[in-house]
Amino acid sequence: MRYISHEDFGRLLHDLERDYQVYVPCRKNIHRYYRPYAGLTDDVVIGEVRAFEPLKAFFFRARQKVAEGFSPDVVHGEDRPVCIVGAKACDLKAFAILDHVFRGHDYADPYYARAREANLIISADCTYAIDTCFCLALNVDPYPREAFDINLSPLDDGFLVETGSQKGTAIVAGRAALFADAGEQRTRDRNETRRHVIHAVQKNIEQNRIPHQDALEGAVARNYEAEIWADEAQTCVECGACNTICPTCHCFLLYDQKGKAHIERFRIWDACLLKDFARVAGGANPRPKLWMRLRNRFEKKFDFFPKVAGMYACTGCGRCISACPAKIDIRRILKRLVNHA
């Protein structure tokens, strides 16, 4: 376990800018978002809670050119790899789903695989919880355990540092002058903060009576024809915000457009709540009703993925709750699924 001061951490990020585009989490009012690093200004928040936008945006772009003309060559831009600072455990858990989809089969998506190999993740513990956090119900701790290169545990005077990969270990070892031994007191302070945040998330779960993931097994299948879906879909405005803000949603649409010299093909995020998502040639649609599309989202996350990948496609980050203008609350639906007779 190592320790780095705030001042030396700024030096580390400045040094990493030679090889990476560095992004740090910032706070504006109640929102937190990533922006390019421009020094450790007062708005930079390495701890606190997850940013509003999901980490997937750095690995699975919202819009990306994937083909030019009829060339079989993979189209890659000239962008340098990115270093994401302050990523939270709920986002890192999403990598298990995204890896299964984009790298877990005979053919690996070249864009996602390249980003996963080249990008650097400097994660950070959550230092408190907001009312939409329920990660513990999905067996996700509010501090990273895996899928990071370097993890930071914020302290008053700096950060406790752990490495989680050979890349992270090499970065710390190559800049040994910036780091010091953590010491027992700093480790105790880190552990106390973690206990405090765990208690806050558990309080959220208890107050909202959110079921643990063990209780969700088979819940969607048992309620497949229940009135829950139509009831919850009444206020849905079909905006797709829950899909695009979710760290594990990964559906996409391919479309072609005329470029300056030839046809270009792009990949963009798609959303299963949108009416055209499942529509096929001729206009047929297997999910013509909005409630069917809402059901499909829960079926994929809480029935399909447990069966095919052995894990739930939800991390308990609560982003969909915050993003939904119709106030559809995933926690309420999960509770209804478990309690419905």
Short mmCIF file of the C-alpha atoms (twelve columns), coordinates in Angstrom:
data_MODEL
# 
_entry.id   MODEL 
# 
loop_
_atom_site.group_PDB 
_atom_site.id 
_atom_site.type_symbol 
_atom_site.label_atom_id 
_atom_site.label_alt_id 
_atom_site.label_comp_id 
_atom_site.label_asym_id 
_atom_site.label_seq_id 
_atom_site.Cartn_x 
_atom_site.Cartn_y 
_atom_site.Cartn_z 
_atom_site.pdbx_PDB_model_num 
ATOM 1   C CA . MET A 1   0.000   0.000   0.000   1 
ATOM 2   C CA . ARG A 2   1.399   3.386   -1.052  1 
ATOM 3   C CA . TYR A 3   0.536   7.021   -0.372  1 
ATOM 4   C CA . ILE A 4   0.667   10.099  -2.622  1 
ATOM 5   C CA . SER A 5   0.072   13.722  -1.609  1 
ATOM 6   C CA . HIS A 6   -2.274  16.025  -3.524  1 
ATOM 7   C CA . GLU A 7   0.680   17.973  -4.870  1 
ATOM 8   C CA . ASP A 8   2.497   14.877  -6.108  1 
ATOM 9   C CA . PHE A 9   -0.714  13.508  -7.550  1 
ATOM 10  C CA . GLY A 10  -0.958  16.635  -9.695  1 
ATOM 11  C CA . ARG A 11  2.609   15.944  -10.850 1 
ATOM 12  C CA . LEU A 12  1.624   12.359  -11.692 1 
ATOM 13  C CA . LEU A 13  -1.302  13.469  -13.856 1 
ATOM 14  C CA . HIS A 14  0.845   16.067  -15.595 1 
ATOM 15  C CA . ASP A 15  3.377   13.357  -16.357 1 
ATOM 16  C CA . LEU A 16  0.683   10.980  -17.669 1 
ATOM 17  C CA . GLU A 17  -0.474  13.663  -20.120 1 
ATOM 18  C CA . ARG A 18  2.531   12.814  -22.270 1 
ATOM 19  C CA . ASP A 19  0.982   9.425   -23.108 1 
ATOM 20  C CA . TYR A 20  -2.740  9.861   -22.406 1 
ATOM 21  C CA . GLN A 21  -5.639  12.233  -22.749 1 
ATOM 22  C CA . VAL A 22  -6.389  12.636  -19.046 1 
ATOM 23  C CA . TYR A 23  -9.972  13.111  -17.863 1 
ATOM 24  C CA . VAL A 24  -10.919 14.014  -14.307 1 
ATOM 25  C CA . PRO A 25  -14.312 14.178  -12.541 1 
ATOM 26  C CA . CYS A 26  -15.542 17.697  -11.779 1 
ATOM 27  C CA . ARG A 27  -18.490 19.082  -9.858  1 
ATOM 28  C CA . LYS A 28  -20.859 21.808  -10.979 1 
ATOM 29  C CA . ASN A 29  -23.743 22.395  -8.578  1 
ATOM 30  C CA . ILE A 30  -25.053 18.894  -7.790  1 
ATOM 31  C CA . HIS A 31  -23.711 17.285  -10.966 1 
ATOM 32  C CA . ARG A 32  -20.415 15.536  -11.544 1 
ATOM 33  C CA . TYR A 33  -18.959 15.019  -14.995 1 
ATOM 34  C CA . TYR A 34  -15.656 14.233  -16.710 1 
ATOM 35  C CA . ARG A 35  -13.609 16.918  -18.421 1 
ATOM 36  C CA . PRO A 36  -10.043 17.105  -19.753 1 
ATOM 37  C CA . TYR A 37  -7.478  17.629  -17.032 1 
ATOM 38  C CA . ALA A 38  -6.309  21.225  -16.607 1 
ATOM 39  C CA . GLY A 39  -4.780  21.079  -13.159 1 
ATOM 40  C CA . LEU A 40  -6.213  20.139  -9.773  1 
ATOM 41  C CA . THR A 41  -8.652  23.049  -9.612  1 
ATOM 42  C CA . ASP A 42  -11.257 23.460  -6.877  1 
ATOM 43  C CA . ASP A 43  -13.986 21.777  -8.958  1 
ATOM 44  C CA . VAL A 44  -12.055 18.493  -9.373  1 
ATOM 45  C CA . VAL A 45  -13.569 15.787  -7.130  1 
ATOM 46  C CA . ILE A 46  -11.635 12.519  -7.089  1 
ATOM 47  C CA . GLY A 47  -13.746 10.930  -4.345  1 
ATOM 48  C CA . GLU A 48  -17.410 11.691  -3.663  1 
ATOM 49  C CA . VAL A 49  -19.707 9.602   -5.926  1 
ATOM 50  C CA . ARG A 50  -19.937 8.474   -9.551  1 
ATOM 51  C CA . ALA A 51  -20.113 10.992  -12.388 1 
ATOM 52  C CA . PHE A 52  -23.456 11.372  -14.148 1 
ATOM 53  C CA . GLU A 53  -22.232 10.048  -17.507 1 
ATOM 54  C CA . PRO A 54  -21.285 6.352   -17.594 1 
ATOM 55  C CA . LEU A 55  -17.716 5.156   -18.007 1 
ATOM 56  C CA . LYS A 56  -18.757 3.140   -21.092 1 
ATOM 57  C CA . ALA A 57  -18.648 6.381   -23.128 1 
ATOM 58  C CA . PHE A 58  -14.834 6.144   -23.180 1 
ATOM 59  C CA . PHE A 59  -14.817 2.551   -24.461 1 
ATOM 60  C CA . PHE A 60  -18.010 2.230   -26.513 1 
ATOM 61  C CA . ARG A 61  -18.483 5.596   -28.178 1 
ATOM 62  C CA . ALA A 62  -21.936 7.109   -28.583 1 
ATOM 63  C CA . ARG A 63  -21.139 7.728   -32.267 1 
ATOM 64  C CA . GLN A 64  -18.221 6.177   -34.095 1 
ATOM 65  C CA . LYS A 65  -17.198 5.650   -37.700 1 
ATOM 66  C CA . VAL A 66  -16.633 1.931   -38.265 1 
ATOM 67  C CA . ALA A 67  -16.229 1.633   -42.061 1 
ATOM 68  C CA . GLU A 68  -15.326 3.691   -45.112 1 
ATOM 69  C CA . GLY A 69  -16.470 2.652   -48.568 1 
ATOM 70  C CA . PHE A 70  -16.179 -1.079  -49.049 1 
ATOM 71  C CA . SER A 71  -12.770 -1.465  -47.463 1 
ATOM 72  C CA . PRO A 72  -12.438 -4.376  -45.007 1 
ATOM 73  C CA . ASP A 73  -9.900  -2.389  -42.975 1 
ATOM 74  C CA . VAL A 74  -10.828 -1.307  -39.471 1 
ATOM 75  C CA . VAL A 75  -11.157 2.474   -39.227 1 
ATOM 76  C CA . HIS A 76  -9.182  3.906   -36.326 1 
ATOM 77  C CA . GLY A 77  -8.801  7.571   -35.472 1 
ATOM 78  C CA . GLU A 78  -5.600  9.239   -34.391 1 
ATOM 79  C CA . ASP A 79  -6.754  9.869   -30.836 1 
ATOM 80  C CA . ARG A 80  -4.362  9.018   -28.040 1 
ATOM 81  C CA . PRO A 81  -5.568  6.566   -25.391 1 
ATOM 82  C CA . VAL A 82  -7.354  8.093   -22.437 1 
ATOM 83  C CA . CYS A 83  -6.660  8.023   -18.718 1 
ATOM 84  C CA . ILE A 84  -9.902  8.157   -16.718 1 
ATOM 85  C CA . VAL A 85  -9.426  9.374   -13.161 1 
ATOM 86  C CA . GLY A 86  -11.932 8.769   -10.367 1 
ATOM 87  C CA . ALA A 87  -13.930 5.895   -11.903 1 
ATOM 88  C CA . LYS A 88  -16.196 4.213   -9.366  1 
ATOM 89  C CA . ALA A 89  -16.831 0.567   -8.560  1 
ATOM 90  C CA . CYS A 90  -20.312 0.543   -10.110 1 
ATOM 91  C CA . ASP A 91  -18.815 1.563   -13.462 1 
ATOM 92  C CA . LEU A 92  -15.980 -0.950  -13.195 1 
ATOM 93  C CA . LYS A 93  -18.495 -3.738  -12.504 1 
ATOM 94  C CA . ALA A 94  -20.113 -2.862  -15.838 1 
ATOM 95  C CA . PHE A 95  -16.945 -4.016  -17.596 1 
ATOM 96  C CA . ALA A 96  -17.944 -7.607  -16.805 1 
ATOM 97  C CA . ILE A 97  -21.063 -7.167  -18.963 1 
ATOM 98  C CA . LEU A 98  -19.397 -5.162  -21.717 1 
ATOM 99  C CA . ASP A 99  -16.452 -7.564  -21.888 1 
ATOM 100 C CA . HIS A 100 -18.855 -10.485 -22.255 1 
ATOM 101 C CA . VAL A 101 -20.623 -8.749  -25.140 1 
ATOM 102 C CA . PHE A 102 -17.685 -7.216  -26.998 1 
ATOM 103 C CA . ARG A 103 -14.770 -9.523  -26.127 1 
ATOM 104 C CA . GLY A 104 -16.246 -12.751 -24.785 1 
ATOM 105 C CA . HIS A 105 -16.807 -14.611 -28.027 1 
ATOM 106 C CA . ASP A 106 -15.045 -15.764 -31.202 1 
ATOM 107 C CA . TYR A 107 -14.983 -12.231 -32.600 1 
ATOM 108 C CA . ALA A 108 -13.872 -9.295  -30.467 1 
ATOM 109 C CA . ASP A 109 -15.091 -5.814  -31.296 1 
ATOM 110 C CA . PRO A 110 -11.861 -4.097  -32.442 1 
ATOM 111 C CA . TYR A 111 -12.815 -0.639  -31.135 1 
ATOM 112 C CA . TYR A 112 -13.835 -1.769  -27.675 1 
ATOM 113 C CA . ALA A 113 -10.917 -4.206  -27.371 1 
ATOM 114 C CA . ARG A 114 -8.422  -1.527  -28.419 1 
ATOM 115 C CA . ALA A 115 -9.782  0.934   -25.877 1 
ATOM 116 C CA . ARG A 116 -9.734  -1.651  -23.080 1 
ATOM 117 C CA . GLU A 117 -6.111  -2.505  -23.812 1 
ATOM 118 C CA . ALA A 118 -4.826  1.042   -24.339 1 
ATOM 119 C CA . ASN A 119 -6.777  3.139   -21.841 1 
ATOM 120 C CA . LEU A 120 -5.682  3.666   -18.248 1 
ATOM 121 C CA . ILE A 121 -8.141  3.545   -15.336 1 
ATOM 122 C CA . ILE A 122 -7.308  5.350   -12.103 1 
ATOM 123 C CA . SER A 123 -10.356 4.538   -10.002 1 
ATOM 124 C CA . ALA A 124 -11.357 5.970   -6.630  1 
ATOM 125 C CA . ASP A 125 -13.396 4.999   -3.574  1 
ATOM 126 C CA . CYS A 126 -16.754 6.644   -3.030  1 
ATOM 127 C CA . THR A 127 -16.483 8.897   0.000   1 
ATOM 128 C CA . TYR A 128 -20.234 9.203   0.530   1 
ATOM 129 C CA . ALA A 129 -23.488 7.950   -0.990  1 
ATOM 130 C CA . ILE A 130 -26.395 9.776   -2.610  1 
ATOM 131 C CA . ASP A 131 -29.991 8.650   -2.203  1 
ATOM 132 C CA . THR A 132 -30.061 6.723   -5.514  1 
ATOM 133 C CA . CYS A 133 -27.096 4.476   -4.645  1 
ATOM 134 C CA . PHE A 134 -27.957 0.808   -4.057  1 
ATOM 135 C CA . CYS A 135 -24.820 -0.970  -5.293  1 
ATOM 136 C CA . LEU A 136 -24.613 -3.341  -2.315  1 
ATOM 137 C CA . ALA A 137 -27.929 -4.929  -3.336  1 
ATOM 138 C CA . LEU A 138 -26.142 -6.082  -6.512  1 
ATOM 139 C CA . ASN A 139 -23.048 -7.302  -4.622  1 
ATOM 140 C CA . VAL A 140 -21.006 -4.245  -5.619  1 
ATOM 141 C CA . ASP A 141 -19.031 -2.535  -2.866  1 
ATOM 142 C CA . PRO A 142 -18.774 1.292   -2.920  1 
ATOM 143 C CA . TYR A 143 -15.045 0.992   -3.508  1 
ATOM 144 C CA . PRO A 144 -13.218 -0.782  -6.357  1 
ATOM 145 C CA . ARG A 145 -11.962 -4.313  -5.918  1 
ATOM 146 C CA . GLU A 146 -11.016 -5.140  -9.507  1 
ATOM 147 C CA . ALA A 147 -10.867 -3.909  -13.127 1 
ATOM 148 C CA . PHE A 148 -8.641  -0.898  -12.313 1 
ATOM 149 C CA . ASP A 149 -4.999  -0.113  -12.993 1 
ATOM 150 C CA . ILE A 150 -4.577  2.172   -9.984  1 
ATOM 151 C CA . ASN A 151 -7.078  2.884   -7.213  1 
ATOM 152 C CA . LEU A 152 -7.167  5.955   -5.005  1 
ATOM 153 C CA . SER A 153 -8.656  6.126   -1.534  1 
ATOM 154 C CA . PRO A 154 -9.055  9.840   -0.720  1 
ATOM 155 C CA . LEU A 155 -7.591  11.114  2.558   1 
ATOM 156 C CA . ASP A 156 -7.407  14.640  3.973   1 
ATOM 157 C CA . ASP A 157 -3.857  15.177  2.758   1 
ATOM 158 C CA . GLY A 158 -3.682  12.918  -0.295  1 
ATOM 159 C CA . PHE A 159 -4.568  9.412   -1.430  1 
ATOM 160 C CA . LEU A 160 -3.914  5.840   -0.433  1 
ATOM 161 C CA . VAL A 161 -2.782  4.016   -3.583  1 
ATOM 162 C CA . GLU A 162 -3.336  0.416   -4.689  1 
ATOM 163 C CA . THR A 163 -2.364  -1.120  -8.016  1 
ATOM 164 C CA . GLY A 164 -4.576  -3.627  -9.818  1 
ATOM 165 C CA . SER A 165 -2.673  -4.445  -13.006 1 
ATOM 166 C CA . GLN A 166 0.819   -4.745  -14.413 1 
ATOM 167 C CA . LYS A 167 0.289   -1.421  -16.171 1 
ATOM 168 C CA . GLY A 168 -0.615  0.288   -12.911 1 
ATOM 169 C CA . THR A 169 2.266   -1.331  -11.039 1 
ATOM 170 C CA . ALA A 170 4.713   -0.169  -13.717 1 
ATOM 171 C CA . ILE A 171 3.438   3.421   -13.529 1 
ATOM 172 C CA . VAL A 172 3.862   3.552   -9.748  1 
ATOM 173 C CA . ALA A 173 7.247   1.817   -9.837  1 
ATOM 174 C CA . GLY A 174 8.503   4.122   -12.578 1 
ATOM 175 C CA . ARG A 175 7.622   7.198   -10.522 1 
ATOM 176 C CA . ALA A 176 8.635   5.933   -7.109  1 
ATOM 177 C CA . ALA A 177 9.752   9.384   -5.920  1 
ATOM 178 C CA . LEU A 178 6.117   10.560  -5.931  1 
ATOM 179 C CA . PHE A 179 4.965   7.826   -3.544  1 
ATOM 180 C CA . ALA A 180 5.592   6.975   0.101   1 
ATOM 181 C CA . ASP A 181 4.665   4.165   2.455   1 
ATOM 182 C CA . ALA A 182 1.031   4.476   3.493   1 
ATOM 183 C CA . GLY A 183 1.450   3.702   7.170   1 
ATOM 184 C CA . GLU A 184 -1.079  2.097   9.518   1 
ATOM 185 C CA . GLN A 185 -2.969  5.278   10.461  1 
ATOM 186 C CA . ARG A 186 -3.776  6.200   6.867   1 
ATOM 187 C CA . THR A 187 -4.977  2.654   6.243   1 
ATOM 188 C CA . ARG A 188 -7.230  2.855   9.324   1 
ATOM 189 C CA . ASP A 189 -8.614  6.180   8.105   1 
ATOM 190 C CA . ARG A 190 -9.342  4.651   4.690   1 
ATOM 191 C CA . ASN A 191 -11.122 1.679   6.253   1 
ATOM 192 C CA . GLU A 192 -13.230 3.942   8.464   1 
ATOM 193 C CA . THR A 193 -14.385 5.967   5.455   1 
ATOM 194 C CA . ARG A 194 -15.293 2.771   3.638   1 
ATOM 195 C CA . ARG A 195 -17.347 1.551   6.595   1 
ATOM 196 C CA . HIS A 196 -19.171 4.878   6.737   1 
ATOM 197 C CA . VAL A 197 -20.102 4.730   3.035   1 
ATOM 198 C CA . ILE A 198 -21.210 1.090   3.288   1 
ATOM 199 C CA . HIS A 199 -23.495 2.078   6.152   1 
ATOM 200 C CA . ALA A 200 -24.977 4.921   4.073   1 
ATOM 201 C CA . VAL A 201 -25.725 2.613   1.117   1 
ATOM 202 C CA . GLN A 202 -27.215 -0.028  3.410   1 
ATOM 203 C CA . LYS A 203 -29.450 2.666   4.872   1 
ATOM 204 C CA . ASN A 204 -30.665 3.523   1.355   1 
ATOM 205 C CA . ILE A 205 -31.450 -0.134  0.723   1 
ATOM 206 C CA . GLU A 206 -33.311 -0.549  3.988   1 
ATOM 207 C CA . GLN A 207 -35.323 2.652   3.641   1 
ATOM 208 C CA . ASN A 208 -36.412 1.768   0.096   1 
ATOM 209 C CA . ARG A 209 -36.769 -1.964  0.920   1 
ATOM 210 C CA . ILE A 210 -34.704 -2.867  -2.137  1 
ATOM 211 C CA . PRO A 211 -34.376 -6.644  -2.606  1 
ATOM 212 C CA . HIS A 212 -30.952 -8.243  -2.723  1 
ATOM 213 C CA . GLN A 213 -30.027 -9.788  -6.042  1 
ATOM 214 C CA . ASP A 214 -30.448 -13.280 -4.576  1 
ATOM 215 C CA . ALA A 215 -34.187 -12.587 -4.330  1 
ATOM 216 C CA . LEU A 216 -34.368 -11.558 -8.000  1 
ATOM 217 C CA . GLU A 217 -33.753 -15.024 -9.426  1 
ATOM 218 C CA . GLY A 218 -36.697 -15.886 -11.673 1 
ATOM 219 C CA . ALA A 219 -38.637 -12.769 -10.638 1 
ATOM 220 C CA . VAL A 220 -39.049 -11.411 -14.175 1 
ATOM 221 C CA . ALA A 221 -40.110 -14.778 -15.584 1 
ATOM 222 C CA . ARG A 222 -42.684 -15.257 -12.822 1 
ATOM 223 C CA . ASN A 223 -44.148 -11.828 -13.536 1 
ATOM 224 C CA . TYR A 224 -43.815 -11.883 -17.312 1 
ATOM 225 C CA . GLU A 225 -47.556 -11.405 -17.879 1 
ATOM 226 C CA . ALA A 226 -48.202 -9.338  -14.746 1 
ATOM 227 C CA . GLU A 227 -49.815 -5.912  -14.779 1 
ATOM 228 C CA . ILE A 228 -46.637 -4.391  -13.350 1 
ATOM 229 C CA . TRP A 229 -45.233 -3.516  -16.776 1 
ATOM 230 C CA . ALA A 230 -48.286 -1.686  -18.115 1 
ATOM 231 C CA . ASP A 231 -48.706 0.072   -14.798 1 
ATOM 232 C CA . GLU A 232 -45.105 1.320   -14.641 1 
ATOM 233 C CA . ALA A 233 -45.039 2.263   -18.343 1 
ATOM 234 C CA . GLN A 234 -47.956 4.687   -18.027 1 
ATOM 235 C CA . THR A 235 -45.701 7.673   -17.379 1 
ATOM 236 C CA . CYS A 236 -42.850 6.657   -19.720 1 
ATOM 237 C CA . VAL A 237 -42.149 9.264   -22.421 1 
ATOM 238 C CA . GLU A 238 -40.016 6.876   -24.504 1 
ATOM 239 C CA . CYS A 239 -36.929 9.097   -24.356 1 
ATOM 240 C CA . GLY A 240 -34.401 6.258   -23.923 1 
ATOM 241 C CA . ALA A 241 -32.529 8.116   -21.167 1 
ATOM 242 C CA . CYS A 242 -32.439 5.015   -18.972 1 
ATOM 243 C CA . ASN A 243 -30.680 3.083   -21.735 1 
ATOM 244 C CA . THR A 244 -28.112 5.685   -22.707 1 
ATOM 245 C CA . ILE A 245 -27.175 6.602   -19.130 1 
ATOM 246 C CA . CYS A 246 -26.870 2.977   -17.993 1 
ATOM 247 C CA . PRO A 247 -23.263 1.745   -17.663 1 
ATOM 248 C CA . THR A 248 -24.145 -1.756  -18.945 1 
ATOM 249 C CA . CYS A 249 -26.591 -1.041  -21.808 1 
ATOM 250 C CA . HIS A 250 -24.752 -1.666  -25.058 1 
ATOM 251 C CA . CYS A 251 -27.215 -1.923  -27.956 1 
ATOM 252 C CA . PHE A 252 -26.276 -0.018  -31.089 1 
ATOM 253 C CA . LEU A 253 -27.516 0.870   -34.570 1 
ATOM 254 C CA . LEU A 254 -25.484 0.916   -37.799 1 
ATOM 255 C CA . TYR A 255 -26.301 3.472   -40.476 1 
ATOM 256 C CA . ASP A 256 -24.661 4.683   -43.685 1 
ATOM 257 C CA . GLN A 257 -24.236 8.220   -44.928 1 
ATOM 258 C CA . LYS A 258 -22.572 9.804   -47.925 1 
ATOM 259 C CA . GLY A 259 -19.102 11.122  -47.200 1 
ATOM 260 C CA . LYS A 260 -16.921 13.412  -49.317 1 
ATOM 261 C CA . ALA A 261 -15.328 10.562  -51.243 1 
ATOM 262 C CA . HIS A 262 -17.397 7.473   -50.427 1 
ATOM 263 C CA . ILE A 263 -20.050 5.957   -48.206 1 
ATOM 264 C CA . GLU A 264 -19.275 5.976   -44.482 1 
ATOM 265 C CA . ARG A 265 -20.785 3.649   -41.889 1 
ATOM 266 C CA . PHE A 266 -21.372 4.801   -38.329 1 
ATOM 267 C CA . ARG A 267 -22.330 3.042   -35.135 1 
ATOM 268 C CA . ILE A 268 -24.501 4.912   -32.628 1 
ATOM 269 C CA . TRP A 269 -26.085 3.970   -29.332 1 
ATOM 270 C CA . ASP A 270 -29.598 2.587   -29.559 1 
ATOM 271 C CA . ALA A 271 -32.266 2.147   -26.876 1 
ATOM 272 C CA . CYS A 272 -34.692 -0.741  -26.406 1 
ATOM 273 C CA . LEU A 273 -37.359 1.609   -25.016 1 
ATOM 274 C CA . LEU A 274 -37.679 3.302   -28.426 1 
ATOM 275 C CA . LYS A 275 -40.485 2.044   -30.653 1 
ATOM 276 C CA . ASP A 276 -38.287 1.522   -33.709 1 
ATOM 277 C CA . PHE A 277 -35.679 -0.496  -31.821 1 
ATOM 278 C CA . ALA A 278 -37.085 -3.945  -32.702 1 
ATOM 279 C CA . ARG A 279 -38.991 -3.026  -35.852 1 
ATOM 280 C CA . VAL A 280 -37.989 -5.100  -38.886 1 
ATOM 281 C CA . ALA A 281 -38.342 -4.728  -42.646 1 
ATOM 282 C CA . GLY A 282 -41.998 -4.469  -43.657 1 
ATOM 283 C CA . GLY A 283 -42.901 -2.666  -40.440 1 
ATOM 284 C CA . ALA A 284 -43.460 -5.680  -38.164 1 
ATOM 285 C CA . ASN A 285 -42.573 -5.113  -34.526 1 
ATOM 286 C CA . PRO A 286 -42.397 -7.889  -31.907 1 
ATOM 287 C CA . ARG A 287 -42.761 -5.309  -29.121 1 
ATOM 288 C CA . PRO A 288 -45.332 -2.789  -30.391 1 
ATOM 289 C CA . LYS A 289 -46.476 -1.705  -26.915 1 
ATOM 290 C CA . LEU A 290 -44.424 0.519   -24.653 1 
ATOM 291 C CA . TRP A 291 -44.948 -1.758  -21.664 1 
ATOM 292 C CA . MET A 292 -43.456 -4.625  -23.667 1 
ATOM 293 C CA . ARG A 293 -40.328 -2.584  -24.276 1 
ATOM 294 C CA . LEU A 294 -40.068 -1.700  -20.601 1 
ATOM 295 C CA . ARG A 295 -40.420 -5.393  -19.754 1 
ATOM 296 C CA . ASN A 296 -37.726 -6.235  -22.287 1 
ATOM 297 C CA . ARG A 297 -35.251 -3.958  -20.519 1 
ATOM 298 C CA . PHE A 298 -35.768 -5.731  -17.208 1 
ATOM 299 C CA . GLU A 299 -35.838 -9.159  -18.825 1 
ATOM 300 C CA . LYS A 300 -32.432 -8.521  -20.398 1 
ATOM 301 C CA . LYS A 301 -30.840 -7.259  -17.195 1 
ATOM 302 C CA . PHE A 302 -32.389 -9.580  -14.636 1 
ATOM 303 C CA . ASP A 303 -33.225 -12.754 -16.571 1 
ATOM 304 C CA . PHE A 304 -31.234 -13.036 -19.812 1 
ATOM 305 C CA . PHE A 305 -27.791 -12.091 -18.507 1 
ATOM 306 C CA . PRO A 306 -27.976 -14.236 -15.365 1 
ATOM 307 C CA . LYS A 307 -28.769 -17.189 -17.628 1 
ATOM 308 C CA . VAL A 308 -26.149 -16.609 -20.341 1 
ATOM 309 C CA . ALA A 309 -23.379 -14.890 -18.380 1 
ATOM 310 C CA . GLY A 310 -24.058 -15.707 -14.727 1 
ATOM 311 C CA . MET A 311 -24.407 -12.074 -13.645 1 
ATOM 312 C CA . TYR A 312 -27.000 -9.327  -13.443 1 
ATOM 313 C CA . ALA A 313 -26.649 -6.448  -15.906 1 
ATOM 314 C CA . CYS A 314 -27.270 -3.812  -13.242 1 
ATOM 315 C CA . THR A 315 -24.682 -2.254  -10.943 1 
ATOM 316 C CA . GLY A 316 -26.934 -0.303  -8.573  1 
ATOM 317 C CA . CYS A 317 -25.506 3.047   -9.658  1 
ATOM 318 C CA . GLY A 318 -28.953 4.685   -9.732  1 
ATOM 319 C CA . ARG A 319 -28.280 6.755   -12.870 1 
ATOM 320 C CA . CYS A 320 -31.511 5.651   -14.556 1 
ATOM 321 C CA . ILE A 321 -33.482 6.912   -11.555 1 
ATOM 322 C CA . SER A 322 -31.895 10.344  -11.821 1 
ATOM 323 C CA . ALA A 323 -32.231 10.532  -15.619 1 
ATOM 324 C CA . CYS A 324 -35.867 9.447   -15.983 1 
ATOM 325 C CA . PRO A 325 -38.208 12.438  -16.498 1 
ATOM 326 C CA . ALA A 326 -41.182 10.165  -15.770 1 
ATOM 327 C CA . LYS A 327 -39.790 9.182   -12.332 1 
ATOM 328 C CA . ILE A 328 -39.794 5.470   -13.161 1 
ATOM 329 C CA . ASP A 329 -37.712 3.978   -10.361 1 
ATOM 330 C CA . ILE A 330 -35.878 0.703   -10.992 1 
ATOM 331 C CA . ARG A 331 -35.823 0.044   -7.247  1 
ATOM 332 C CA . ARG A 332 -39.610 0.226   -7.045  1 
ATOM 333 C CA . ILE A 333 -40.038 -2.176  -9.961  1 
ATOM 334 C CA . LEU A 334 -37.586 -4.686  -8.517  1 
ATOM 335 C CA . LYS A 335 -39.437 -4.544  -5.207  1 
ATOM 336 C CA . ARG A 336 -42.760 -5.111  -6.995  1 
ATOM 337 C CA . LEU A 337 -41.345 -8.069  -8.934  1 
ATOM 338 C CA . VAL A 338 -40.183 -9.785  -5.763  1 
ATOM 339 C CA . ASN A 339 -43.282 -9.038  -3.710  1 
ATOM 340 C CA . HIS A 340 -45.927 -9.628  -6.390  1 
ATOM 341 C CA . ALA A 341 -47.944 -12.775 -5.809  1 
# 
